Amino acid sequence: MSKYLSEKYQSLEVYTPGEQPRDMRYVKLNTNESPYPPAPGVVEAVARQAGRLQLYSDPVSADLRDALAARYGVKRENVYVANGSDDILNFAFMAFAGNGSRAYFPDISYGFYKVFAELNGADYAQIPLREDFSVAPADYMDLDGFIAIANPNAPTGMALTRDQLEPVIAASRDHVVLIDEAYVDFGAESCAPLIEKYDNLLVVQTFSKSRSMAGARLGFALADKGLIEDLERIKYSTNPYNVNLMTAAAGIATLREDAYCMQNCRRVIETREASADRLKAMGFEVLPSRSNFLFARKPGVDGGMLYRELKARGVLVRHFDAPRISDYLRITVGAPEQMDVLFIKLREILEG
């Protein structure tokens, strides 16, 4: 870092994204991308905007928000859109954490929560997952601050039901509860229907996973009008044009072909369950996943070694060198033929 960086950021522990090496061709199962392309009409919708790039995008994102409102049965005033869901998470920590209270989130979860808390100067506490790696709602009752829970959780893939999460929201009426639903379309239950009941609930989702738009960067939030206005206040103080023309067009086109995306989710779920069974047959312990990835370990086998050996053989998975989970691999559910390669390479390593 340079000598000019503000002192308050010099000790910041940054988020480490999934690696993107280019030294060889890899089977890429490390960043939870969809193995399937965007909906058929998306490319055409993006191309139509290419000749309009001299113009700013709509700062209100009216058409996109209307499309999302129709999809989720809410009003435009209940929808916020942004350049990826990470942007929304950052704004939420900026807007709702601090002010003499703490931010709370699980100790094993999405790594950006800690980064955003520190980036925005918020005091925070990480609540340990239970022994079985589950998030226990009882641990989040009556806390004196902002709460962020990924559901399904990452990197474990485990999920809570809406009925399990509602008491947490109800018990925290003086603070915002953010439910991060990046993977909800792969078999979990959304808390979105609760936004009409709780004005402190912020539900965050993304087009990156279930809608095959990781490269387009589009996220959205559903909440009471007041919370949406709070996020808009931050947006208009930083970047009013936060969703570009082509991404907005891609998002609208994707929502028009929602059945295509949801069918792809079902295909991923089928592959996930079949892959979990194959891993278990090889002696792996696999956590119950409601996401587009599996979190697994083979007792007695070093997870870091497996990650390195798979990479050397052209298969990328994610390994977290952290207490409690260092022997686990997070494996994105790819297309069936990609998973076949994974299992061939795993057998080579384990039998060799």
C-alpha positions as CSV (number, residue, x, y, z in Angstrom):
1,M,0.0,0.0,0.0
2,S,1.1,3.6,-0.5
3,K,1.9,6.1,2.3
4,Y,-1.2,8.1,1.2
5,L,-3.8,5.5,2.2
6,S,-6.0,6.8,5.1
7,E,-4.9,5.3,8.4
8,K,-8.4,3.9,9.1
9,Y,-8.1,1.6,6.0
10,Q,-4.5,0.4,6.5
11,S,-5.4,-2.5,8.7
12,L,-8.4,-3.5,6.6
13,E,-8.6,-7.2,5.9
14,V,-9.9,-7.4,2.3
15,Y,-12.2,-10.0,0.8
16,T,-10.5,-12.6,-1.3
17,P,-12.6,-13.5,-4.4
18,G,-12.4,-16.9,-6.0
19,E,-9.3,-17.3,-8.1
20,Q,-9.4,-17.0,-11.9
21,P,-6.2,-18.5,-13.2
22,R,-5.5,-18.5,-16.9
23,D,-2.4,-20.7,-17.1
24,M,-4.5,-23.6,-18.4
25,R,-8.1,-24.6,-19.1
26,Y,-9.9,-25.5,-15.9
27,V,-13.2,-27.1,-14.9
28,K,-14.3,-24.1,-12.8
29,L,-16.2,-25.2,-9.7
30,N,-14.9,-22.5,-7.3
31,T,-17.1,-19.3,-7.7
32,N,-20.7,-20.6,-7.7
33,E,-21.4,-19.5,-11.2
34,S,-24.2,-21.1,-13.1
35,P,-23.2,-23.8,-15.6
36,Y,-25.9,-22.6,-18.0
37,P,-26.0,-19.5,-20.2
38,P,-28.4,-16.6,-19.7
39,A,-32.0,-16.9,-21.0
40,P,-32.2,-16.8,-24.8
41,G,-33.5,-13.3,-25.1
42,V,-30.9,-11.7,-22.9
43,V,-28.1,-11.4,-25.5
44,E,-30.4,-9.7,-27.9
45,A,-31.7,-7.3,-25.3
46,V,-28.1,-6.3,-24.4
47,A,-27.1,-5.9,-28.0
48,R,-30.0,-3.5,-28.5
49,Q,-28.5,-1.2,-25.9
50,A,-24.9,-1.3,-27.3
51,G,-25.7,1.6,-29.7
52,R,-27.0,3.8,-26.8
53,L,-23.9,3.8,-24.6
54,Q,-23.4,7.5,-25.1
55,L,-26.4,8.0,-22.8
56,Y,-26.7,7.6,-19.1
57,S,-28.8,4.8,-17.7
58,D,-32.1,5.6,-15.9
59,P,-31.1,6.5,-12.3
60,V,-34.5,5.3,-11.1
61,S,-34.2,2.0,-13.0
62,A,-38.0,2.3,-13.3
63,D,-38.6,-0.5,-15.9
64,L,-36.3,-3.0,-14.1
65,R,-37.8,-2.2,-10.7
66,D,-41.3,-2.6,-12.1
67,A,-40.4,-6.0,-13.6
68,L,-39.0,-7.1,-10.2
69,A,-42.1,-5.8,-8.4
70,A,-44.3,-7.8,-10.7
71,R,-42.2,-10.9,-10.2
72,Y,-42.3,-10.7,-6.4
73,G,-45.8,-9.2,-5.9
74,V,-44.7,-5.9,-4.4
75,K,-44.7,-2.2,-5.5
76,R,-41.8,-0.4,-7.2
77,E,-41.2,1.5,-3.9
78,N,-40.4,-1.8,-2.3
79,V,-37.5,-2.6,-4.7
80,Y,-34.0,-1.4,-4.8
81,V,-31.5,-2.4,-7.5
82,A,-27.7,-2.1,-7.6
83,N,-24.4,-3.1,-9.2
84,G,-24.5,-6.6,-7.7
85,S,-25.8,-7.6,-4.3
86,D,-22.4,-6.8,-2.7
87,D,-23.1,-3.1,-3.3
88,I,-26.3,-3.5,-1.3
89,L,-24.6,-5.3,1.5
90,N,-22.0,-2.5,1.7
91,F,-24.7,0.2,1.7
92,A,-26.7,-1.7,4.4
93,F,-23.6,-1.9,6.7
94,M,-23.0,1.8,6.0
95,A,-26.6,2.8,6.7
96,F,-27.8,0.5,9.4
97,A,-24.8,-0.7,11.4
98,G,-23.0,1.5,14.0
99,N,-24.5,4.5,15.8
100,G,-23.5,3.0,19.1
101,S,-24.8,-0.4,18.4
102,R,-23.2,-3.5,17.0
103,A,-23.5,-5.6,13.8
104,Y,-24.0,-9.3,14.2
105,F,-23.4,-12.1,11.8
106,P,-22.2,-15.7,11.8
107,D,-18.5,-16.5,12.3
108,I,-18.5,-18.9,9.3
109,S,-20.4,-17.1,6.6
110,Y,-19.9,-14.8,3.6
111,G,-16.5,-13.1,4.1
112,F,-17.7,-9.7,3.0
113,Y,-19.7,-9.1,6.2
114,K,-16.6,-8.7,8.2
115,V,-15.0,-6.5,5.5
116,F,-18.0,-4.2,5.2
117,A,-18.3,-3.9,9.0
118,E,-14.6,-2.8,9.2
119,L,-14.8,-0.7,6.1
120,N,-17.7,1.3,7.6
121,G,-16.3,1.5,11.1
122,A,-19.0,-0.6,12.7
123,D,-18.4,-2.5,15.9
124,Y,-19.3,-6.2,15.2
125,A,-19.7,-9.6,16.8
126,Q,-19.4,-12.9,15.0
127,I,-21.8,-15.5,16.4
128,P,-20.4,-19.1,16.2
129,L,-22.3,-21.6,14.2
130,R,-23.5,-24.6,16.1
131,E,-21.4,-27.8,16.1
132,D,-23.3,-29.1,13.1
133,F,-22.6,-25.8,11.3
134,S,-26.2,-24.6,11.6
135,V,-27.3,-21.0,12.3
136,A,-29.3,-21.1,15.5
137,P,-32.1,-18.5,15.5
138,A,-32.0,-18.5,19.3
139,D,-28.5,-17.0,19.2
140,Y,-29.9,-13.9,17.3
141,M,-32.8,-13.0,19.6
142,D,-33.0,-9.5,21.1
143,L,-29.6,-8.3,19.9
144,D,-28.9,-4.6,20.1
145,G,-27.9,-4.0,16.6
146,F,-27.9,-4.8,12.9
147,I,-28.1,-8.5,12.0
148,A,-27.0,-10.1,8.7
149,I,-27.8,-13.7,8.0
150,A,-27.0,-15.5,4.8
151,N,-29.8,-18.0,4.0
152,P,-28.7,-20.4,2.6
153,N,-25.5,-19.8,4.4
154,A,-22.2,-19.7,2.6
155,P,-19.9,-21.6,2.5
156,T,-22.0,-24.3,4.2
157,G,-25.0,-24.3,1.9
158,M,-27.4,-24.9,4.9
159,A,-30.7,-23.1,5.2
160,L,-33.3,-22.1,7.7
161,T,-37.0,-21.9,7.0
162,R,-39.0,-18.7,7.0
163,D,-40.7,-19.8,10.2
164,Q,-37.4,-20.2,11.9
165,L,-36.2,-16.7,10.8
166,E,-39.3,-14.8,11.5
167,P,-38.8,-14.7,15.3
168,V,-35.4,-13.1,14.8
169,I,-37.0,-10.4,12.7
170,A,-39.8,-9.9,15.2
171,A,-37.5,-9.7,18.2
172,S,-35.3,-7.0,16.5
173,R,-37.9,-4.4,15.7
174,D,-35.6,-1.5,16.6
175,H,-32.8,-2.7,14.3
176,V,-32.6,-3.9,10.7
177,V,-32.4,-7.6,9.9
178,L,-30.8,-8.4,6.6
179,I,-31.4,-11.8,5.1
180,D,-29.0,-12.4,2.3
181,E,-30.7,-14.8,-0.2
182,A,-28.1,-15.1,-2.9
183,Y,-28.8,-18.8,-3.2
184,V,-32.4,-19.0,-2.3
185,D,-33.7,-20.2,-5.7
186,F,-31.9,-23.6,-5.2
187,G,-34.3,-25.0,-2.7
188,A,-34.6,-22.6,0.2
189,E,-37.5,-20.5,1.4
190,S,-37.5,-16.7,0.9
191,C,-38.4,-14.2,3.6
192,A,-39.6,-11.8,0.9
193,P,-43.3,-12.3,1.8
194,L,-42.5,-10.9,5.3
195,I,-41.5,-7.4,4.1
196,E,-45.2,-6.2,4.4
197,K,-45.3,-7.4,8.0
198,Y,-41.9,-6.1,9.2
199,D,-40.5,-2.7,8.3
200,N,-37.1,-3.7,9.7
201,L,-36.6,-6.6,7.2
202,L,-34.2,-6.2,4.2
203,V,-34.2,-9.1,1.8
204,V,-31.2,-9.1,-0.6
205,Q,-31.0,-11.3,-3.7
206,T,-28.9,-11.4,-6.9
207,F,-29.1,-12.3,-10.6
208,S,-25.6,-13.8,-10.4
209,K,-26.4,-17.4,-9.5
210,S,-29.9,-18.6,-10.4
211,R,-30.3,-16.2,-13.3
212,S,-26.8,-16.8,-14.9
213,M,-25.8,-13.1,-14.8
214,A,-22.7,-13.2,-12.6
215,G,-20.7,-11.1,-15.2
216,A,-23.5,-8.5,-15.6
217,R,-23.5,-7.5,-11.9
218,L,-27.1,-7.0,-10.8
219,G,-28.5,-7.3,-7.3
220,F,-31.7,-6.2,-5.7
221,A,-33.4,-5.7,-2.4
222,L,-37.0,-6.0,-1.2
223,A,-38.1,-4.1,1.8
224,D,-40.5,-1.6,3.3
225,K,-40.6,1.7,1.5
226,G,-38.6,3.4,4.3
227,L,-35.6,1.1,4.0
228,I,-35.6,1.4,0.2
229,E,-35.5,5.2,0.6
230,D,-32.6,4.8,3.0
231,L,-30.6,2.9,0.4
232,E,-31.6,5.3,-2.3
233,R,-30.2,8.2,-0.1
234,I,-26.8,6.4,0.0
235,K,-27.0,5.7,-3.7
236,Y,-27.7,9.3,-4.7
237,S,-24.8,10.3,-2.5
238,T,-22.3,8.0,-4.3
239,N,-23.4,6.8,-7.7
240,P,-26.9,7.6,-9.1
241,Y,-26.3,5.6,-12.3
242,N,-25.5,2.4,-10.4
243,V,-27.1,0.0,-13.0
244,N,-25.9,0.4,-16.5
245,L,-28.0,0.3,-19.7
246,M,-27.0,-3.2,-20.7
247,T,-27.3,-4.8,-17.3
248,A,-30.8,-3.3,-16.8
249,A,-31.9,-4.6,-20.2
250,A,-30.4,-8.0,-19.4
251,G,-32.3,-8.1,-16.1
252,I,-35.6,-7.2,-17.6
253,A,-35.2,-9.8,-20.4
254,T,-34.2,-12.4,-17.8
255,L,-37.3,-11.8,-15.8
256,R,-39.4,-12.2,-18.9
257,E,-37.9,-15.7,-19.2
258,D,-38.1,-16.6,-15.6
259,A,-39.3,-20.1,-16.3
260,Y,-36.1,-20.8,-18.2
261,C,-34.0,-19.7,-15.1
262,M,-36.1,-21.7,-12.7
263,Q,-35.8,-24.8,-14.8
264,N,-32.0,-24.4,-14.8
265,C,-32.2,-24.2,-11.0
266,R,-34.1,-27.5,-10.9
267,R,-31.4,-29.0,-13.1
268,V,-28.7,-27.7,-10.7
269,I,-30.6,-29.2,-7.8
270,E,-30.8,-32.6,-9.5
271,T,-27.1,-32.5,-10.2
272,R,-26.4,-31.3,-6.6
273,E,-28.3,-34.2,-5.0
274,A,-26.7,-36.8,-7.4
275,S,-23.2,-35.3,-6.7
276,A,-23.8,-35.4,-2.9
277,D,-24.6,-39.1,-3.2
278,R,-21.5,-39.7,-5.2
279,L,-19.3,-37.9,-2.7
280,K,-20.9,-39.8,0.2
281,A,-20.2,-43.1,-1.6
282,M,-16.6,-42.1,-1.7
283,G,-16.5,-41.6,2.0
284,F,-17.0,-37.8,2.1
285,E,-19.1,-36.1,4.7
286,V,-21.4,-33.6,2.9
287,L,-23.5,-30.9,4.6
288,P,-27.1,-30.6,3.6
289,S,-27.2,-28.0,0.9
290,R,-29.9,-25.7,-0.4
291,S,-27.5,-23.8,-2.6
292,N,-25.7,-24.4,-5.9
293,F,-22.7,-25.8,-4.1
294,L,-21.7,-28.6,-1.8
295,F,-19.5,-28.3,1.3
296,A,-17.7,-31.6,2.0
297,R,-14.7,-33.2,3.6
298,K,-13.2,-36.7,3.6
299,P,-12.2,-37.6,7.2
300,G,-8.5,-38.1,7.5
301,V,-7.7,-36.3,4.2
302,D,-6.2,-32.8,4.3
303,G,-8.6,-30.4,2.5
304,G,-5.8,-28.1,1.3
305,M,-4.0,-31.1,-0.3
306,L,-7.2,-32.1,-2.1
307,Y,-7.7,-28.5,-3.4
308,R,-4.1,-28.3,-4.6
309,E,-4.1,-31.7,-6.3
310,L,-7.4,-31.0,-8.0
311,K,-6.1,-27.6,-9.3
312,A,-3.0,-29.4,-10.6
313,R,-5.3,-31.7,-12.5
314,G,-7.4,-28.8,-14.0
315,V,-10.3,-28.7,-11.5
316,L,-10.9,-25.6,-9.4
317,V,-12.8,-25.8,-6.1
318,R,-12.7,-23.4,-3.1
319,H,-10.7,-24.0,0.0
320,F,-10.9,-21.9,3.1
321,D,-7.9,-22.2,5.4
322,A,-9.8,-21.3,8.5
323,P,-10.4,-23.0,11.9
324,R,-13.2,-25.6,11.8
325,I,-13.5,-25.7,8.0
326,S,-9.9,-26.2,6.8
327,D,-10.6,-29.8,5.8
328,Y,-13.7,-28.9,3.8
329,L,-14.0,-28.0,0.1
330,R,-16.7,-25.8,-1.3
331,I,-17.6,-27.4,-4.7
332,T,-19.8,-25.5,-7.1
333,V,-22.4,-27.6,-8.8
334,G,-21.5,-27.6,-12.5
335,A,-23.1,-29.3,-15.4
336,P,-23.2,-33.1,-15.1
337,E,-20.2,-33.5,-17.4
338,Q,-18.2,-31.1,-15.3
339,M,-19.0,-33.1,-12.2
340,D,-17.9,-36.2,-14.0
341,V,-14.5,-34.7,-14.4
342,L,-14.4,-33.8,-10.8
343,F,-15.1,-37.3,-9.7
344,I,-12.5,-38.8,-12.1
345,K,-9.9,-36.5,-10.6
346,L,-10.9,-37.1,-7.0
347,R,-10.5,-40.9,-7.6
348,E,-7.1,-40.4,-9.1
349,I,-6.0,-38.4,-6.1
350,L,-7.5,-40.7,-3.4
351,E,-6.5,-44.0,-5.1
352,G,-3.0,-42.7,-6.0
